[in-house]
Amino acid sequence: MKNRTKRQLAIKQIILSGQISSQDELLRIMKEQGFELTQATLSRDLKILKVAKVSDQALGYVYVIPEGMNMESQRETSRINFLADGFRDIQFSGNLAVIKTMPGYASSLAVVIDNAQPYEIIGTIAGDDTILIVMRDGITQSDLINSLILILPKLEEKLG
């Protein structure tokens, strides 16, 4: 079974590349790509990814990635993905996480995290080489790591 991050990245790619009009259709495509998931898991993933349905003349309604996660944002992510190069370490304590970066990277990385507005993160505070992340109650370390990888896929090399 493929992990949650890979599954959610696949969902984003499928939605961005085609006209998906139903969860059943998306579930079928995901299974064709080798993902084992239920309708409930897919629904949760769509909610986490903030996927919306919009009116389409040909298909009725189609899934879209909302503003902030669209193709322009994808290109921006590619441009800013270099920030992952400054990542050094992450430590956890309760609902707090501390990311250590190379000097000068922390504030830029924190802005990228905050702009993505992931559900798992209430907010960040950044210095020159340290970011404090406050996680929502009930969020696991794995959930936070998956969220960070969705924001900056290049982090998977360092966190995965």
Backbone as CSV, one residue per row, in Angstrom:
resi,resn,N_x,N_y,N_z,CA_x,CA_y,CA_z,C_x,C_y,C_z
1,MET,0.845,-1.185,0.000,0.000,0.000,0.000,0.887,1.244,0.000
2,LYS,0.548,2.205,-0.843,1.317,3.433,-0.938,0.906,4.369,0.197
3,ASN,1.828,5.230,0.618,1.525,6.059,1.774,0.613,7.231,1.439
4,ARG,0.136,7.873,2.498,-0.845,8.948,2.370,-0.333,10.099,1.511
5,THR,0.900,10.482,1.690,1.441,11.598,0.923,1.422,11.297,-0.567
6,LYS,1.888,10.118,-0.944,1.886,9.745,-2.362,0.450,9.687,-2.907
7,ARG,-0.463,9.191,-2.088,-1.863,9.107,-2.499,-2.434,10.504,-2.727
8,GLN,-2.176,11.417,-1.798,-2.720,12.768,-1.938,-2.068,13.522,-3.091
9,LEU,-0.786,13.299,-3.311,-0.135,13.910,-4.475,-0.736,13.372,-5.772
10,ALA,-1.047,12.085,-5.800,-1.679,11.480,-6.982,-3.071,12.074,-7.208
11,ILE,-3.825,12.257,-6.150,-5.160,12.863,-6.268,-5.041,14.254,-6.884
12,LYS,-4.096,15.051,-6.372,-3.899,16.402,-6.919,-3.569,16.346,-8.405
13,GLN,-2.656,15.448,-8.786,-2.247,15.339,-10.189,-3.420,14.932,-11.073
14,ILE,-4.208,13.977,-10.618,-5.357,13.517,-11.411,-6.348,14.647,-11.608
15,ILE,-6.637,15.375,-10.544,-7.598,16.470,-10.642,-7.056,17.588,-11.528
16,LEU,-5.773,17.884,-11.397,-5.186,18.946,-12.210,-5.073,18.565,-13.683
17,SER,-4.994,17.271,-13.973,-4.775,16.857,-15.359,-6.041,16.499,-16.120
18,GLY,-7.166,16.394,-15.452,-8.368,15.975,-16.166,-9.644,16.525,-15.591
19,GLN,-10.718,16.171,-16.232,-12.048,16.604,-15.848,-12.715,15.484,-15.044
20,ILE,-12.478,15.448,-13.758,-13.039,14.415,-12.883,-14.366,14.933,-12.345
21,SER,-15.434,14.176,-12.583,-16.757,14.667,-12.200,-17.369,13.939,-11.009
22,SER,-16.745,12.863,-10.531,-17.319,12.157,-9.387,-16.230,11.465,-8.569
23,GLN,-16.565,11.204,-7.306,-15.638,10.457,-6.466,-15.457,9.049,-6.986
24,ASP,-16.519,8.450,-7.520,-16.410,7.096,-8.073,-15.384,7.041,-9.199
25,GLU,-15.418,8.047,-10.068,-14.464,8.114,-11.171,-13.040,8.283,-10.636
26,LEU,-12.870,9.169,-9.670,-11.553,9.395,-9.075,-11.062,8.144,-8.352
27,LEU,-11.946,7.470,-7.637,-11.599,6.240,-6.928,-11.149,5.157,-7.913
28,ARG,-11.852,5.042,-9.035,-11.491,4.053,-10.057,-10.099,4.333,-10.616
29,ILE,-9.805,5.599,-10.922,-8.496,5.971,-11.467,-7.401,5.702,-10.442
30,MET,-7.674,6.034,-9.181,-6.685,5.790,-8.118,-6.379,4.298,-8.010
31,LYS,-7.407,3.469,-8.077,-7.200,2.017,-7.988,-6.437,1.503,-9.205
32,GLU,-6.708,2.083,-10.378,-5.959,1.703,-11.580,-4.479,2.039,-11.437
33,GLN,-4.179,3.070,-10.662,-2.789,3.473,-10.445,-2.147,2.715,-9.285
34,GLY,-2.883,1.764,-8.713,-2.303,0.912,-7.691,-2.556,1.331,-6.255
35,PHE,-3.409,2.296,-6.040,-3.724,2.735,-4.682,-4.915,1.942,-4.158
36,GLU,-4.776,1.428,-2.955,-5.870,0.722,-2.287,-6.483,1.685,-1.283
37,LEU,-7.693,2.151,-1.551,-8.355,3.072,-0.640,-9.854,2.917,-0.727
38,THR,-10.516,3.363,0.321,-11.970,3.298,0.371,-12.551,4.653,-0.002
39,GLN,-13.860,4.675,-0.215,-14.563,5.927,-0.498,-14.379,6.906,0.665
40,ALA,-14.419,6.397,1.899,-14.261,7.256,3.081,-12.868,7.887,3.119
41,THR,-11.844,7.092,2.796,-10.479,7.626,2.769,-10.348,8.694,1.694
42,LEU,-10.925,8.437,0.535,-10.885,9.411,-0.550,-11.592,10.694,-0.136
43,SER,-12.730,10.576,0.515,-13.461,11.761,0.973,-12.621,12.583,1.939
44,ARG,-11.952,11.898,2.877,-11.082,12.613,3.828,-9.935,13.306,3.091
45,ASP,-9.340,12.614,2.127,-8.242,13.210,1.363,-8.714,14.449,0.605
46,LEU,-9.889,14.376,0.002,-10.427,15.529,-0.731,-10.645,16.708,0.212
47,LYS,-11.104,16.422,1.415,-11.312,17.481,2.401,-9.982,18.090,2.828
48,ILE,-8.990,17.253,3.105,-7.665,17.733,3.506,-7.042,18.586,2.404
49,LEU,-7.212,18.166,1.152,-6.648,18.890,0.013,-7.483,20.110,-0.379
50,LYS,-8.624,20.294,0.293,-9.525,21.424,0.046,-10.028,21.432,-1.396
51,VAL,-10.305,20.239,-1.921,-10.818,20.104,-3.274,-12.270,20.577,-3.307
52,ALA,-12.618,21.287,-4.377,-13.976,21.812,-4.528,-14.571,21.292,-5.830
53,LYS,-15.892,21.407,-5.941,-16.588,21.069,-7.184,-17.126,22.355,-7.777
54,VAL,-16.911,22.520,-9.090,-17.423,23.699,-9.775,-18.241,23.258,-10.988
55,SER,-19.113,24.131,-11.408,-19.979,23.846,-12.542,-19.168,23.768,-13.833
56,ASP,-19.520,22.782,-14.668,-18.880,22.584,-15.966,-19.986,22.329,-16.981
57,GLN,-19.966,23.048,-18.110,-21.040,22.908,-19.094,-21.184,21.487,-19.621
58,ALA,-20.072,20.827,-19.867,-20.116,19.491,-20.468,-20.421,18.393,-19.456
59,LEU,-19.836,18.469,-18.267,-19.924,17.364,-17.308,-20.827,17.630,-16.106
60,GLY,-21.391,18.811,-16.022,-22.207,19.144,-14.850,-21.346,19.786,-13.776
61,TYR,-20.620,18.957,-13.033,-19.687,19.453,-12.024,-18.373,18.701,-12.146
62,VAL,-17.275,19.386,-11.867,-15.960,18.760,-11.884,-15.182,19.195,-10.645
63,TYR,-14.233,18.351,-10.236,-13.369,18.676,-9.107,-12.279,19.642,-9.556
64,VAL,-11.965,20.584,-8.673,-10.877,21.527,-8.931,-10.059,21.694,-7.656
65,ILE,-8.819,22.070,-7.849,-7.967,22.440,-6.732,-8.197,23.931,-6.533
66,PRO,-8.627,24.350,-5.346,-8.959,25.760,-5.149,-7.752,26.674,-5.259
67,GLU,-8.038,27.969,-5.337,-6.975,28.966,-5.404,-5.971,28.702,-4.302
68,GLY,-4.713,28.848,-4.631,-3.662,28.523,-3.676,-3.079,27.145,-3.949
69,MET,-3.804,26.297,-4.708,-3.309,24.966,-5.035,-3.434,24.711,-6.545
70,ASN,-3.682,25.763,-7.328,-3.888,25.594,-8.759,-2.553,25.464,-9.506
71,MET,-2.603,25.439,-10.824,-1.384,25.228,-11.613,-0.370,26.347,-11.386
72,GLU,-0.856,27.581,-11.270,0.076,28.672,-10.998,0.776,28.432,-9.670
73,SER,0.009,27.986,-8.697,0.599,27.669,-7.397,1.570,26.504,-7.521
74,GLN,1.261,25.524,-8.374,2.155,24.401,-8.585,3.499,24.881,-9.141
75,ARG,3.430,25.817,-10.107,4.670,26.375,-10.660,5.434,27.136,-9.581
76,GLU,4.703,27.892,-8.760,5.336,28.627,-7.663,6.002,27.646,-6.703
77,THR,5.329,26.525,-6.413,5.916,25.516,-5.539,7.209,24.993,-6.133
78,SER,7.228,24.792,-7.442,8.457,24.324,-8.088,9.581,25.343,-7.925
79,ARG,9.223,26.628,-8.037,10.236,27.673,-7.894,10.738,27.776,-6.460
80,ILE,9.849,27.585,-5.484,10.257,27.754,-4.092,10.693,26.446,-3.453
81,ASN,10.561,25.358,-4.180,10.934,24.049,-3.630,12.410,24.010,-3.222
82,PHE,13.213,24.939,-3.758,14.617,24.985,-3.360,14.758,25.230,-1.862
83,LEU,13.742,25.803,-1.221,13.810,26.045,0.219,14.014,24.754,0.998
84,ALA,13.569,23.646,0.426,13.767,22.350,1.081,15.254,22.053,1.238
85,ASP,16.075,22.642,0.396,17.522,22.438,0.515,18.061,22.981,1.833
86,GLY,17.383,23.965,2.400,17.821,24.546,3.658,17.347,23.798,4.891
87,PHE,16.499,22.798,4.698,15.965,22.023,5.817,17.071,21.164,6.424
88,ARG,17.140,21.141,7.764,18.133,20.306,8.443,17.509,19.217,9.293
89,ASP,16.479,19.584,10.106,15.967,18.614,11.079,14.601,19.062,11.568
90,ILE,13.842,18.116,12.091,12.575,18.435,12.742,12.494,17.631,14.040
91,GLN,12.064,18.288,15.105,11.888,17.667,16.421,10.471,17.969,16.891
92,PHE,9.899,17.065,17.678,8.526,17.212,18.158,8.465,17.215,19.675
93,SER,7.494,17.960,20.214,7.162,17.950,21.630,5.683,18.290,21.752
94,GLY,4.873,17.296,22.085,3.428,17.527,22.167,2.879,17.981,20.829
95,ASN,2.162,19.120,20.851,1.607,19.626,19.600,2.510,20.700,18.972
96,LEU,3.780,20.659,19.324,4.750,21.600,18.764,5.792,20.846,17.944
97,ALA,6.257,21.495,16.899,7.358,20.959,16.105,8.361,22.094,15.912
98,VAL,9.624,21.755,15.940,10.685,22.731,15.703,11.496,22.252,14.508
99,ILE,11.519,23.094,13.490,12.311,22.804,12.300,13.584,23.620,12.375
100,LYS,14.709,22.952,12.175,16.008,23.624,12.085,16.362,23.723,10.602
101,THR,16.818,24.910,10.212,17.210,25.142,8.825,18.627,25.707,8.794
102,MET,19.153,25.822,7.606,20.409,26.550,7.444,20.093,28.032,7.686
103,PRO,21.077,28.817,8.103,20.828,30.240,8.367,20.186,30.942,7.163
104,GLY,19.159,31.744,7.470,18.492,32.530,6.438,17.304,31.859,5.772
105,TYR,17.081,30.582,5.995,16.001,29.858,5.327,14.683,29.863,6.100
106,ALA,14.736,29.989,7.412,13.552,29.744,8.240,12.371,30.652,7.913
107,SER,12.595,31.954,7.816,11.457,32.852,7.607,10.792,32.612,6.253
108,SER,11.577,32.373,5.221,10.999,32.106,3.894,10.221,30.797,3.891
109,LEU,10.769,29.777,4.524,10.086,28.492,4.597,8.791,28.609,5.401
110,ALA,8.816,29.375,6.490,7.614,29.576,7.303,6.525,30.296,6.504
111,VAL,6.895,31.254,5.681,5.920,31.963,4.844,5.251,30.992,3.876
112,VAL,6.037,30.121,3.266,5.489,29.135,2.337,4.504,28.212,3.062
113,ILE,4.884,27.757,4.251,4.005,26.881,5.044,2.722,27.619,5.393
114,ASP,2.834,28.841,5.890,1.652,29.618,6.274,0.743,29.898,5.083
115,ASN,1.321,30.238,3.937,0.511,30.533,2.749,-0.258,29.322,2.249
116,ALA,0.270,28.128,2.473,-0.428,26.905,2.051,-1.640,26.631,2.935
117,GLN,-1.675,27.178,4.116,-2.777,27.023,5.061,-3.186,25.564,5.267
118,PRO,-2.244,24.692,5.598,-2.628,23.298,5.815,-3.481,23.164,7.077
119,TYR,-4.425,22.270,7.023,-5.320,22.042,8.159,-4.541,21.681,9.423
120,GLU,-3.486,20.924,9.266,-2.749,20.378,10.404,-2.030,21.435,11.234
121,ILE,-1.783,22.601,10.653,-0.947,23.623,11.291,-1.777,24.853,11.653
122,ILE,-1.696,25.237,12.932,-2.371,26.468,13.372,-1.555,27.681,12.954
123,GLY,-0.232,27.591,13.111,0.618,28.706,12.721,2.077,28.404,12.935
124,THR,2.908,29.335,12.482,4.357,29.191,12.620,4.943,30.482,13.173
125,ILE,6.085,30.353,13.803,6.904,31.492,14.217,8.317,31.166,13.753
126,ALA,8.949,32.131,13.069,10.263,31.839,12.499,11.309,32.841,12.947
127,GLY,12.507,32.330,13.116,13.690,33.151,13.330,14.561,33.040,12.098
128,ASP,15.849,33.071,12.274,16.781,32.986,11.158,16.991,31.543,10.697
129,ASP,17.088,30.626,11.668,17.356,29.226,11.322,16.463,28.244,12.066
130,THR,15.359,28.750,12.631,14.450,27.901,13.402,13.001,28.307,13.140
131,ILE,12.139,27.296,12.997,10.703,27.532,12.842,9.978,26.750,13.930
132,LEU,9.113,27.424,14.655,8.229,26.764,15.606,6.885,26.585,14.925
133,ILE,6.410,25.343,14.880,5.110,25.033,14.285,4.172,24.588,15.394
134,VAL,2.994,25.185,15.428,1.963,24.767,16.377,0.946,23.937,15.595
135,MET,0.815,22.656,16.005,-0.103,21.734,15.323,-1.465,21.757,16.015
136,ARG,-2.503,21.465,15.251,-3.844,21.321,15.830,-3.871,20.114,16.759
137,ASP,-4.783,20.133,17.726,-4.973,18.978,18.597,-5.345,17.765,17.750
138,GLY,-4.802,16.620,18.115,-5.127,15.371,17.427,-4.292,15.097,16.197
139,ILE,-3.423,16.022,15.817,-2.566,15.830,14.646,-1.313,15.074,15.086
140,THR,-0.978,14.024,14.361,0.201,13.231,14.696,1.437,13.792,14.008
141,GLN,2.582,13.325,14.443,3.837,13.716,13.805,3.815,13.328,12.331
142,SER,3.300,12.151,12.047,3.205,11.670,10.673,2.291,12.569,9.834
143,ASP,1.175,13.012,10.429,0.268,13.922,9.716,0.989,15.212,9.334
144,LEU,1.754,15.754,10.277,2.475,16.999,10.002,3.519,16.787,8.916
145,ILE,4.254,15.718,9.004,5.274,15.436,7.992,4.628,15.287,6.617
146,ASN,3.509,14.571,6.536,2.805,14.423,5.261,2.354,15.779,4.727
147,SER,1.870,16.635,5.621,1.436,17.968,5.224,2.603,18.791,4.675
148,LEU,3.740,18.726,5.344,4.923,19.461,4.878,5.390,18.957,3.518
149,ILE,5.316,17.658,3.303,5.714,17.086,2.013,4.758,17.514,0.905
150,LEU,3.471,17.639,1.233,2.519,18.118,0.229,2.808,19.565,-0.156
151,ILE,3.274,20.351,0.798,3.593,21.750,0.522,4.887,21.853,-0.283
152,LEU,5.904,21.117,0.134,7.207,21.119,-0.530,7.622,19.677,-0.802
153,PRO,7.222,19.118,-1.939,7.491,17.708,-2.212,8.952,17.303,-2.081
154,LYS,9.877,18.214,-2.312,11.299,17.890,-2.215,11.707,17.511,-0.787
155,LEU,10.892,17.892,0.190,11.171,17.515,1.594,11.065,16.012,1.805
156,GLU,10.350,15.315,0.928,10.187,13.872,1.106,11.546,13.165,1.151
157,GLU,12.504,13.681,0.380,13.849,13.097,0.396,14.481,13.187,1.775
158,LYS,14.128,14.225,2.529,14.746,14.457,3.828,13.898,13.960,4.988
159,LEU,12.573,13.885,4.785,11.655,13.486,5.852,11.159,12.055,5.695
160,GLY,11.058,11.584,4.451,10.465,10.281,4.170,11.333,9.198,4.554
